[in-house]
Amino acid sequence: MALLKSLNPKLYYNNPEQPKELANKAHSNSHTSTLFHYTKTASTLLSILQEGFRFSYCLEEYFLLKQEYIGVPMISFCDIPINDSIEHSMKYGYYAIGLTKDALFECKEILKRISPVHYYISPDSIKPIFQEFENIRRMQKELASDRFSPIIKERIKAMERGECNRIDGIPNELVMEGTKYKMHVQQNLAATCLAIGLLKPYISYSKNKKKYHSNYDECEWRIIEPEVWNMDEGTIFSWLWSEQEYETWRGNGVKPFIKSENGEGYAGIIFTVDCISFIIVKTEKEIPSFIKRIEKLNTLCGTPLTQEKKSLLFSKVISFERIKKDF
């Protein structure tokens, strides 16, 4: 009981303020072999088919950082069986696309960045992740300071290439320290960002609805776009490290997508027809008109779409109305 008493009462699932239905709710251990992405309109669903998924910042709340909020670049999915997804669709939309896990895992770049969300109860259990991130930030500042001059940085690169192992007039230990710092930042920044971006409290309190809700019920998966940093250029692709920074980026209109690192187009994920398990619309009546809209598509994720591939897409369309009745 000592361990249970030490947990943050707002996150512990037996919190007396929490509705009893959350504390007593039985969770199914079944998960699908498909990852589903939900959206609120048929037009957005068609846009995903035509262009692929696009990364966007999502504001996540953390209790271990001074700013408490971070804009994490991600694409979200869940692996809730579609016959159990009615409640989930009410929250996130009645349109969805399902991609097979196997197909996603075959892509090495996706495999590096995709994972189920880690639902934590006690903030103490995740402190080391944030401590490591602070170490990385400190090292970045050190490498950007006057301590490591352009000459030393050039020697660091030369040493990494194996072109020199002794630097006349410059303390060798300083170059070795800079090399160690650089390697540590390069190797651990992406991994640490991934670890932070996959964190979610087991239970959260909604200020708008004034009640607790179980994040764990959402069975969320994420593909995370890590922060990119270069010793010479600094931060090339950045996360948003405060609520104010996120709100400035978000604006008052439609939530924007994130530009790619080179500024040309948007950062995203593409897929093929064979990756798709389901394309879900809201009602049975929508299916014929939605299929007609697919018929007009010329590309799938930017790749030319043949009539044979279109026919395969047609066969994957189903409605939440049918799921509710028959699954």
Secondary structure, DSSP 8 states (H G I E B T S, - for coil): -HHHHHS-TTTSTT-TTS-HHHHH--------SEEEEEES-HHHHHHHHHH-EE-EEEEEE-SSSSS-EEEEEEEEEE---GGG-HHHHHHH-SEEEEEEHHHHHTSHHHHTTEEE-EEES-GGGGHHHHHHHHHHHHHHHHHHSTTS-HHHHHHHHHHHTTS-S--TTS-HHHHHHHHHHHHHHHHHHHHHHHHHHTEEESEEEETTTTEEEESGGG-EEEEE---EEETTTEEEE--B-SHHHHHHHH-SSS----B-TTSSSB-EE---GGGEEEEEES-TTHHHHHHHHHHT--EETTEE--HHHHHHHHHTEEEHHHHHHH-
